[in-house]
Amino acid sequence: MTTSHLNGHVASEGGGGRGGNDELRGGQQHREMAVDCPGDLGSRTLPVRRSAQLERIRQHQEDLRRRREEEGRQLDLNASLRLRKLSQNPNIGIDNPTFLQDSHIPQQPALGGQHTQALLGLEELLFSLKQVRGLLPDQQSQNDVELVLSLLNKSDFQSALKIHNAVASSMNRPSPPFPHTQHALPLAMEVRSLVQSCHSKEGLELHSLLTDTHVQALLLAHDGIAEVELQPESELVEGETLTQWGGETVKIVRIEKAQDVPLGATVRNEMESVLISRIVRGGAAERSGLLSEGDEILEINGTEIRGKDVNQVFDILADMHGLLTFVLIPNNQNKPAPVKETVIHVKAHFDYDPSDDPYVPCRELGLSFQKGDILHIISQSDPNWWQAYRDGDEDNQPLAGLVPGKSFQQQREAMKQTIEEDKEPEKTGKLWCAKKNKRKRKKYNSHRADDLDEEILTYEEMALYHQPANRKRPIALIGPSSCGQAELRQKLLHNQPDRFAGAVPRKESSWNQINDKQHFFCI
C-alpha cells in the first residue's frame, strides 16, 4: 500500500514496519492518505448537470453488475474439477422436457427497470436433477448431484428460496403510474360546468359523478401527491440518496469547501475501490456530516475515481474548492448511534514523532509532541489512534492530529520491555550450577489492561485549575539559609503585587497582644 505526504510525493511503498504482533497494527488493514486541498489553488471544475450524472451512475451500476456476474461465473466454474467437467459440452444431448423457450415466458415491465429478478421453481429443479443423475456415467458425478439434492431438500434452503421468490415477485410487478398533472380537481370542476347544460344520459351521469364529494376528495388527494412528485429537484441540495438499478444505493453529496479550509478526510485503496477511511475533526467533511467512514467514492465533480490510487485522488482534489459533488456508494455496515464526545485533557509522559512510527495509519496527519506537553483529546472513536490538538495550537492547526491511544501505546511499551528482557544475557553461577533469577519475569499479555495501567504511564488526565477570587495558593521557597529566598520573595512582591502577596506569619504571644495586619498571635 502506498502512503503519500501532503505535498503529493510518495513517502513509502509496501508494508514497511509490518512485522510484529497484529495488535500493533491498530486495526488498520490499509494505509491512508489525507486528501486536503491546498489553499492557493482555484476551482477548475464546475458541478455537473443532473442528466449526465445519472447516466454515469447508470454506467457504474452496469459495471458493478457485470463484474459480479463475471466473478460468479468464475467461482461456479472453478469451484471444483467436477463442476468444470460438467460445464463442458456433453457428447450426447439430454432432452429436458421442463425447459421453456424465452418466447413462452410472459414479459412485463418491472419495478427494477432493466434488471428483473427471476422466479425460481423448486419442483422443476428437483425433477431435472433427478433426471440428470440417472444419465451421468460415473459415480462421482452422481454423488455431486446427490449433494445438491440434499441441499435443496433442506428446510433452511427452501425458506430462503421462498423469500427470494416473494421479493422477485414484488420487483416484477408493474410500476405505479406517474402523475401527469397536479390540477385534476380544477379540470374536473371545469368539465362539470361544461356538461351542466347537457341533457344526454352520459352527460348527466358524468355531472353526477363529478359532483360527488368522495370523487372530489379523491381528486384533491391526487393533486396533493402529484404536487410532491412533480416538484423539480433543487440543484443546491446538500445530500440525497438514489436507489438505482441492481439493488445498489448511490448517494450524491454536495459539500461547500472554502479555499483555506481542508477537506479533512483520508482515503485508502481496496482492490480498485477508493474508500473513505477516516473523517478528521476540524475539516469540511466533519462539519457537513454527509461523508461517512467506509463510503466508496465513485466520482468527484464528474471525474471518475474508481481504479485510481490515493496519490491520483490527492492530485484531483488539490485543484478543487467551492462546491464539491461526490457520487458515493454508502457503507452498508450498521453504524453506531453518534455520541457527543467530551474533550479530555492529558499530559504526555513520553516523546512521540510520527515520522519514526511505522504503525501510524496516516503519517502526514500524525501529531508530534514531547514529554510534558498538554494534549486536548477531542475524539476517541478509534481506540488505537486518538484525534488531538496540542495546547495552544488550536488556532494555528486547522485539523486535529493523530496520536497513539492509551491502550495501544501501553501494549507497545510492554512489548518493548519484553523484548529488552529477552535480549539480556543470562548470568551463570559458580561451578556447574546455573544461578537462578530471583525476579520472576512477566510475560506480555494484551488482555491484562489493568496491570498495564499500573506499570506503564503514558498519559495522565489533567484538569484546568481555576483560582478562586477570594483565595490564593501558597508558594513555599525552600532552600538552605542565606541562599536568596528573602531577596527572591521581595522581588516577586515588588514586581507583581497584583499576583503575589506576603503571608501573614503566626507566632506565639502573651495575653495582652492582639492580631494585626503583620502577625497572627497564637496563645
C-alpha positions as CSV (number, residue, x, y, z in Angstrom):
1,M,0.0,0.0,0.0
2,T,1.2,3.5,-0.9
3,T,1.5,6.3,1.7
4,S,1.7,9.9,0.4
5,H,2.7,13.1,2.1
6,L,0.8,16.3,1.9
7,N,3.0,17.6,-0.9
8,G,1.8,14.7,-3.1
9,H,5.1,12.8,-3.1
10,V,5.3,9.1,-2.1
11,A,6.8,8.6,1.3
12,S,6.9,4.8,1.5
13,E,6.0,1.7,-0.6
14,G,4.8,-1.6,0.6
15,G,4.3,-2.7,4.2
16,G,7.2,-1.0,5.9
17,G,7.1,-1.9,9.5
18,R,4.6,-4.6,9.1
19,G,6.4,-7.0,11.4
20,G,5.4,-7.8,14.9
21,N,2.2,-8.6,16.6
22,D,-1.0,-8.0,14.6
23,E,-2.4,-6.0,17.5
24,L,0.2,-3.3,16.9
25,R,-1.3,-2.5,13.6
26,G,-4.0,-0.7,15.5
27,G,-6.8,-2.4,13.5
28,Q,-5.5,-0.7,10.2
29,Q,-5.6,-3.0,7.2
30,H,-4.7,-0.3,4.8
31,R,-2.6,2.8,4.7
32,E,-4.5,6.0,4.5
33,M,-3.7,9.3,2.7
34,A,-5.1,12.8,3.5
35,V,-6.9,14.4,0.6
36,D,-6.8,18.0,1.8
37,C,-6.9,20.7,-0.8
38,P,-4.1,23.4,-0.9
39,G,-5.5,26.8,-0.3
40,D,-3.6,28.6,-3.2
41,L,-5.3,26.7,-5.9
42,G,-8.6,27.7,-7.5
43,S,-11.5,25.7,-8.6
44,R,-11.1,24.4,-12.1
45,T,-14.2,22.2,-12.3
46,L,-17.9,23.1,-12.2
47,P,-20.8,21.0,-10.9
48,V,-22.1,18.6,-13.5
49,R,-25.6,18.5,-14.8
50,R,-28.1,16.1,-13.3
51,S,-28.8,14.2,-16.5
52,A,-25.1,13.5,-17.2
53,Q,-24.7,12.5,-13.6
54,L,-27.5,9.9,-13.7
55,E,-26.0,8.5,-16.9
56,R,-22.7,8.0,-15.2
57,I,-24.4,6.4,-12.2
58,R,-26.2,4.0,-14.5
59,Q,-22.8,3.2,-16.1
60,H,-21.3,2.5,-12.7
61,Q,-24.2,0.2,-11.8
62,E,-23.8,-1.7,-15.1
63,D,-20.1,-2.1,-14.4
64,L,-20.8,-3.4,-10.9
65,R,-23.4,-5.9,-12.2
66,R,-21.2,-7.2,-15.0
67,R,-18.2,-7.6,-12.6
68,R,-20.3,-9.5,-10.1
69,E,-21.8,-11.8,-12.8
70,E,-18.3,-12.4,-14.1
71,E,-17.0,-13.2,-10.6
72,G,-19.9,-15.5,-10.0
73,R,-19.3,-17.4,-13.3
74,Q,-15.6,-17.8,-12.4
75,L,-16.5,-19.1,-8.9
76,D,-19.0,-21.5,-10.4
77,L,-16.6,-22.9,-13.0
78,N,-13.5,-23.1,-10.8
79,A,-15.2,-24.4,-7.6
80,S,-14.1,-28.0,-8.3
81,L,-12.8,-30.1,-11.1
82,R,-16.1,-32.0,-11.2
83,L,-18.1,-28.8,-11.9
84,R,-15.6,-27.8,-14.6
85,K,-16.1,-31.2,-16.2
86,L,-19.8,-30.8,-16.1
87,S,-19.6,-27.3,-17.7
88,Q,-18.2,-28.8,-20.8
89,N,-20.5,-29.7,-23.7
90,P,-21.7,-33.3,-23.4
91,N,-21.2,-35.7,-26.4
92,I,-24.8,-36.9,-26.1
93,G,-27.7,-34.5,-25.8
94,I,-30.3,-34.8,-23.0
95,D,-33.9,-33.9,-23.5
96,N,-35.2,-31.6,-20.8
97,P,-39.0,-31.6,-21.0
98,T,-39.3,-28.8,-18.4
99,F,-37.3,-26.3,-20.4
100,L,-39.3,-23.4,-21.9
101,Q,-38.2,-21.1,-24.7
102,D,-37.9,-17.4,-23.9
103,S,-40.9,-16.7,-26.1
104,H,-43.1,-18.7,-23.8
105,I,-42.3,-16.6,-20.8
106,P,-44.6,-13.6,-20.4
107,Q,-42.7,-10.3,-20.4
108,Q,-43.9,-7.5,-18.2
109,P,-42.4,-4.2,-17.0
110,A,-40.8,-4.4,-13.6
111,L,-40.2,-2.0,-10.8
112,G,-36.4,-2.6,-11.0
113,G,-36.1,-1.2,-14.5
114,Q,-33.6,-3.1,-16.6
115,H,-32.7,-5.9,-14.0
116,T,-35.7,-8.2,-13.5
117,Q,-35.4,-10.9,-10.8
118,A,-36.3,-14.4,-12.0
119,L,-38.7,-16.6,-10.1
120,L,-37.2,-20.0,-9.2
121,G,-39.3,-23.2,-9.2
122,L,-38.0,-25.8,-6.7
123,E,-40.1,-28.7,-8.0
124,E,-38.9,-28.3,-11.6
125,L,-35.3,-28.1,-10.4
126,L,-35.6,-31.2,-8.3
127,F,-37.2,-33.1,-11.2
128,S,-34.4,-32.0,-13.6
129,L,-31.6,-33.0,-11.2
130,K,-33.1,-36.5,-10.7
131,Q,-33.3,-37.0,-14.5
132,V,-29.7,-35.8,-14.9
133,R,-28.5,-38.1,-12.0
134,G,-29.7,-41.2,-13.8
135,L,-27.9,-40.2,-17.0
136,L,-24.5,-39.4,-15.6
137,P,-21.8,-42.0,-16.5
138,D,-19.6,-42.0,-13.4
139,Q,-20.3,-42.4,-9.7
140,Q,-18.5,-39.2,-8.7
141,S,-20.8,-37.1,-10.8
142,Q,-23.9,-38.8,-9.3
143,N,-22.5,-38.1,-5.8
144,D,-22.2,-34.4,-6.7
145,V,-25.8,-34.3,-7.9
146,E,-26.9,-36.1,-4.7
147,L,-25.2,-33.5,-2.6
148,V,-27.0,-30.7,-4.5
149,L,-30.3,-32.6,-4.0
150,S,-29.7,-32.9,-0.2
151,L,-29.1,-29.1,-0.1
152,L,-32.3,-28.4,-2.0
153,N,-34.3,-30.6,0.4
154,K,-33.2,-28.7,3.5
155,S,-35.9,-26.6,5.2
156,D,-33.5,-23.6,5.5
157,F,-32.8,-23.5,1.8
158,Q,-36.5,-23.8,0.9
159,S,-37.3,-20.9,3.3
160,A,-34.6,-18.8,1.7
161,L,-36.0,-19.7,-1.7
162,K,-39.5,-18.6,-0.7
163,I,-38.2,-15.3,0.5
164,H,-36.3,-14.8,-2.8
165,N,-39.4,-15.6,-4.9
166,A,-41.5,-13.2,-2.8
167,V,-39.1,-10.4,-3.3
168,A,-38.7,-11.2,-7.0
169,S,-42.5,-11.3,-7.5
170,S,-42.7,-7.9,-5.8
171,M,-40.0,-6.5,-8.1
172,N,-41.6,-7.9,-11.2
173,R,-44.9,-6.1,-10.6
174,P,-45.6,-3.2,-12.9
175,S,-44.5,0.2,-11.5
176,P,-47.3,2.5,-10.3
177,P,-48.4,5.2,-12.8
178,F,-46.7,8.6,-12.7
179,P,-49.0,11.6,-12.3
180,H,-49.3,13.8,-15.4
181,T,-50.8,16.9,-13.7
182,Q,-51.4,18.4,-10.3
183,H,-54.6,20.2,-11.3
184,A,-57.0,17.3,-11.6
185,L,-59.6,18.8,-9.4
186,P,-59.8,22.2,-11.2
187,L,-60.1,20.3,-14.5
188,A,-62.9,18.2,-13.1
189,M,-64.7,21.3,-12.0
190,E,-64.3,22.9,-15.4
191,V,-65.7,19.7,-17.1
192,R,-68.7,19.7,-14.7
193,S,-69.5,23.3,-15.6
194,L,-69.4,22.4,-19.3
195,V,-71.7,19.3,-19.0
196,Q,-74.1,21.1,-16.7
197,S,-76.3,22.2,-19.6
198,C,-76.1,18.8,-21.4
199,H,-79.3,16.7,-21.4
200,S,-77.9,13.4,-22.6
201,K,-77.8,10.4,-20.4
202,E,-73.9,10.2,-20.4
203,G,-73.6,13.9,-19.6
204,L,-76.0,13.7,-16.7
205,E,-74.1,10.7,-15.3
206,L,-70.8,12.5,-15.7
207,H,-72.1,15.6,-13.9
208,S,-73.4,13.4,-11.1
209,L,-70.0,11.7,-10.6
210,L,-68.1,15.0,-10.6
211,T,-70.5,16.5,-8.1
212,D,-69.9,13.6,-5.7
213,T,-67.9,14.8,-2.6
214,H,-66.0,11.4,-2.5
215,V,-64.8,11.8,-6.1
216,Q,-63.8,15.4,-5.4
217,A,-61.9,14.3,-2.2
218,L,-60.1,11.7,-4.3
219,L,-59.0,14.2,-6.9
220,L,-57.8,16.6,-4.1
221,A,-55.7,13.8,-2.6
222,H,-54.3,13.1,-6.1
223,D,-53.3,16.7,-6.6
224,G,-51.5,16.8,-3.3
225,I,-49.4,13.7,-4.1
226,A,-48.8,14.9,-7.6
227,E,-47.6,18.3,-6.4
228,V,-44.9,16.5,-4.4
229,E,-43.9,14.0,-7.2
230,L,-43.8,16.7,-9.9
231,Q,-41.8,19.2,-7.8
232,P,-38.4,20.0,-9.5
233,E,-35.3,18.9,-7.7
234,S,-33.2,21.7,-6.3
235,E,-29.7,22.0,-7.6
236,L,-28.3,23.0,-4.2
237,V,-29.4,20.0,-2.1
238,E,-26.6,19.1,0.3
239,G,-27.2,15.3,0.2
240,E,-29.6,12.9,-1.4
241,T,-29.9,9.2,-1.8
242,L,-30.9,7.5,-5.1
243,T,-31.8,3.8,-5.4
244,Q,-30.6,2.7,-8.8
245,W,-30.5,-0.5,-10.8
246,G,-29.2,-3.8,-9.4
247,G,-30.1,-3.1,-5.8
248,E,-27.2,-0.6,-5.3
249,T,-27.8,2.6,-3.4
250,V,-25.9,5.6,-4.8
251,K,-25.7,8.8,-2.8
252,I,-25.0,12.2,-4.2
253,V,-23.4,14.6,-1.7
254,R,-22.6,18.2,-2.2
255,I,-20.2,20.0,0.2
256,E,-19.2,23.6,0.1
257,K,-15.5,23.9,0.8
258,A,-13.7,27.2,1.3
259,Q,-10.3,27.7,-0.2
260,D,-8.5,27.9,3.1
261,V,-10.4,25.0,4.8
262,P,-9.1,21.5,4.3
263,L,-11.5,18.7,3.5
264,G,-10.4,16.6,6.5
265,A,-10.7,13.1,5.1
266,T,-8.3,10.2,4.4
267,V,-8.8,7.6,1.7
268,R,-7.4,4.1,1.1
269,N,-7.5,1.6,-1.7
270,E,-9.2,-1.8,-1.6
271,M,-8.7,-3.5,-4.9
272,E,-10.0,-1.0,-7.4
273,S,-12.2,0.9,-4.9
274,V,-11.3,4.1,-3.2
275,L,-12.9,4.2,0.3
276,I,-13.1,7.0,2.9
277,S,-11.0,5.7,5.7
278,R,-11.2,8.4,8.4
279,I,-13.1,11.7,9.0
280,V,-10.8,14.2,10.8
281,R,-12.1,16.7,13.2
282,G,-11.9,20.4,12.0
283,G,-12.4,19.7,8.3
284,A,-15.2,20.5,5.9
285,A,-16.2,16.8,5.8
286,E,-16.7,16.6,9.5
287,R,-18.7,19.9,9.7
288,S,-21.1,18.8,6.9
289,G,-21.8,15.4,8.4
290,L,-22.5,14.0,4.9
291,L,-19.5,11.7,4.5
292,S,-19.0,8.5,6.5
293,E,-16.1,6.2,7.0
294,G,-16.3,3.2,4.6
295,D,-18.2,5.1,1.8
296,E,-16.8,4.2,-1.7
297,I,-16.1,7.3,-3.9
298,L,-17.2,6.8,-7.5
299,E,-16.9,10.4,-8.8
300,I,-15.9,13.9,-7.6
301,N,-17.2,16.8,-9.7
302,G,-17.7,14.5,-12.7
303,T,-14.2,12.9,-12.5
304,E,-14.2,9.1,-12.2
305,I,-12.3,8.0,-9.1
306,R,-12.7,4.2,-9.2
307,G,-9.5,2.5,-10.3
308,K,-7.2,5.3,-9.2
309,D,-4.6,5.2,-6.4
310,V,-4.6,7.5,-3.4
311,N,-1.9,9.8,-5.0
312,Q,-4.1,10.4,-8.0
313,V,-7.0,11.2,-5.8
314,F,-4.9,13.7,-4.0
315,D,-3.9,15.4,-7.2
316,I,-7.5,15.6,-8.4
317,L,-8.7,17.2,-5.1
318,A,-5.7,19.6,-5.0
319,D,-7.3,21.7,-7.7
320,M,-10.8,21.8,-6.3
321,H,-12.6,24.1,-3.9
322,G,-16.0,25.6,-3.8
323,L,-18.9,23.2,-4.4
324,L,-17.7,19.6,-4.4
325,T,-20.1,17.0,-5.7
326,F,-19.4,13.4,-4.6
327,V,-21.1,10.3,-6.0
328,L,-20.8,7.6,-3.3
329,I,-21.8,4.0,-2.6
330,P,-22.6,4.4,1.2
331,N,-21.2,1.9,3.7
332,N,-23.8,-0.8,4.4
333,Q,-22.5,-1.8,7.8
334,N,-24.5,-1.0,10.8
335,K,-23.3,2.3,12.2
336,P,-23.4,3.1,15.9
337,A,-25.5,6.0,17.0
338,P,-23.5,9.2,17.1
339,V,-22.4,10.0,20.6
340,K,-21.3,13.5,21.6
341,E,-17.7,13.1,22.8
342,T,-16.3,15.1,25.6
343,V,-12.9,16.7,25.3
344,I,-10.4,15.4,27.8
345,H,-7.0,17.0,28.6
346,V,-4.0,14.7,29.2
347,K,-0.3,15.2,30.0
348,A,2.0,13.1,27.9
349,H,4.7,11.1,29.7
350,F,6.7,10.1,26.5
351,D,8.0,11.7,23.3
352,Y,6.3,10.9,20.0
353,D,7.4,11.5,16.4
354,P,5.1,10.2,13.7
355,S,7.9,10.2,11.1
356,D,9.6,7.4,13.2
357,D,6.4,5.4,13.8
358,P,5.8,2.6,11.2
359,Y,2.3,1.9,12.6
360,V,0.7,5.3,12.2
361,P,-2.1,4.9,9.6
362,C,-1.6,8.4,8.1
363,R,1.8,9.8,8.6
364,E,1.0,13.3,7.4
365,L,-1.7,13.6,10.0
366,G,0.4,12.4,12.9
367,L,0.8,14.9,15.7
368,S,4.3,15.1,17.3
369,F,4.7,16.0,20.9
370,Q,7.2,15.9,23.7
371,K,7.1,14.6,27.3
372,G,5.2,17.1,29.4
373,D,3.0,18.5,26.7
374,I,-0.7,19.0,27.3
375,L,-2.9,17.4,24.7
376,H,-6.6,18.1,24.1
377,I,-8.2,14.7,23.1
378,I,-11.3,15.5,21.0
379,S,-12.1,12.1,19.5
380,Q,-11.6,8.6,20.8
381,S,-13.8,6.8,18.1
382,D,-10.7,4.9,17.1
383,P,-9.4,3.4,20.4
384,N,-5.9,2.9,18.9
385,W,-5.5,6.4,17.3
386,W,-7.0,9.4,19.0
387,Q,-7.5,12.8,17.4
388,A,-6.0,15.6,19.4
389,Y,-4.6,19.2,19.5
390,R,-1.6,20.4,21.3
391,D,-2.3,23.0,24.0
392,G,-2.1,26.4,22.4
393,D,-2.1,25.2,18.8
394,E,-5.9,25.1,18.2
395,D,-5.9,28.3,16.2
396,N,-2.8,27.5,14.1
397,Q,-3.7,23.9,13.5
398,P,-7.0,23.6,11.4
399,L,-7.1,19.8,11.5
400,A,-6.8,17.5,14.5
401,G,-3.7,15.2,14.6
402,L,-3.4,11.5,15.3
403,V,-1.7,10.3,18.5
404,P,-1.4,6.8,19.8
405,G,-4.3,5.7,22.1
406,K,-3.5,4.9,25.7
407,S,-4.0,1.1,25.5
408,F,-2.2,0.9,22.2
409,Q,0.8,2.8,23.5
410,Q,0.9,0.6,26.6
411,Q,0.9,-2.5,24.6
412,R,3.8,-1.2,22.5
413,E,5.8,-0.2,25.6
414,A,5.1,-3.6,27.2
415,M,6.4,-5.4,24.2
416,K,9.5,-3.3,24.1
417,Q,10.2,-4.2,27.7
418,T,9.6,-7.9,27.0
419,I,12.0,-7.8,24.0
420,E,14.7,-6.0,26.0
421,E,14.4,-8.5,28.8
422,D,14.7,-11.4,26.3
423,K,17.9,-9.8,24.9
424,E,19.7,-9.7,28.3
425,P,22.4,-12.3,28.7
426,E,21.8,-15.0,31.2
427,K,24.2,-14.8,34.2
428,T,25.8,-18.1,35.1
429,G,26.6,-19.2,38.6
430,K,29.7,-20.8,40.1
431,L,31.0,-24.2,39.1
432,W,28.5,-26.2,37.1
433,C,25.3,-24.8,38.6
434,A,23.3,-22.0,36.9
435,K,22.3,-19.2,39.0
436,K,18.5,-18.7,39.2
437,N,17.0,-15.3,38.6
438,K,15.1,-14.5,41.7
439,R,12.9,-11.9,39.9
440,K,10.0,-13.6,38.2
441,R,9.7,-12.4,34.6
442,K,6.2,-11.3,33.5
443,K,5.2,-12.4,30.0
444,Y,3.3,-9.9,27.9
445,N,-0.5,-10.4,27.8
446,S,-2.6,-8.0,25.8
447,H,-5.7,-8.7,27.9
448,R,-4.2,-7.6,31.2
449,A,-5.0,-4.0,30.7
450,D,-5.3,-3.3,34.5
451,D,-1.7,-4.4,35.1
452,L,-0.5,-2.3,32.2
453,D,-2.2,0.8,33.7
454,E,-0.2,0.4,36.9
455,E,3.1,-0.5,35.3
456,I,3.3,1.9,32.3
457,L,2.3,5.5,32.5
458,T,1.6,7.0,29.0
459,Y,-1.0,9.8,29.6
460,E,-2.2,11.5,32.8
461,E,-5.6,13.1,32.7
462,M,-5.4,16.8,33.7
463,A,-7.9,19.5,34.6
464,L,-7.5,23.3,34.4
465,Y,-7.3,24.8,37.8
466,H,-9.4,27.9,38.3
467,Q,-8.1,30.2,41.0
468,P,-10.8,31.3,43.4
469,A,-11.1,35.1,43.6
470,N,-11.1,35.2,47.5
471,R,-8.3,32.7,48.0
472,K,-4.6,32.4,46.9
473,R,-2.4,29.4,46.6
474,P,0.6,29.3,49.0
475,I,4.1,29.2,47.4
476,A,6.9,27.9,49.6
477,L,10.6,28.8,48.8
478,I,12.7,26.0,50.3
479,G,16.5,26.1,50.4
480,P,19.5,26.4,52.8
481,S,19.9,29.5,54.8
482,S,21.3,32.7,53.1
483,C,20.7,31.4,49.6
484,G,18.5,34.2,48.5
485,Q,14.9,33.2,49.4
486,A,14.3,36.6,51.1
487,E,15.6,38.6,48.1
488,L,13.5,36.5,45.6
489,R,10.4,36.9,47.8
490,Q,10.9,40.7,47.9
491,K,11.5,40.8,44.1
492,L,8.2,39.0,43.4
493,L,6.2,41.2,45.8
494,H,7.7,44.3,44.3
495,N,7.4,43.4,40.6
496,Q,4.0,41.7,40.6
497,P,2.0,42.9,43.6
498,D,-1.3,42.0,41.9
499,R,-0.3,38.4,41.7
500,F,1.8,37.8,44.9
501,A,1.2,38.9,48.5
502,G,3.1,38.1,51.6
503,A,1.8,35.5,54.0
504,V,0.9,36.8,57.5
505,P,3.0,34.8,59.9
506,R,1.7,33.2,63.1
507,K,3.7,33.4,66.3
508,E,3.3,32.9,70.0
509,S,2.3,35.8,72.1
510,S,1.2,36.8,75.6
511,W,-2.3,37.6,76.7
512,N,-2.1,41.3,76.1
513,Q,-1.2,41.1,72.4
514,I,-3.9,41.2,69.6
515,N,-3.9,40.3,65.9
516,D,-3.0,42.9,63.3
517,K,-2.1,43.1,59.6
518,Q,1.5,42.0,60.3
519,H,1.0,39.0,62.7
520,F,-1.4,36.4,63.9
521,F,-0.7,35.7,67.5
522,C,-1.3,32.2,68.9
523,I,-1.7,31.6,72.6
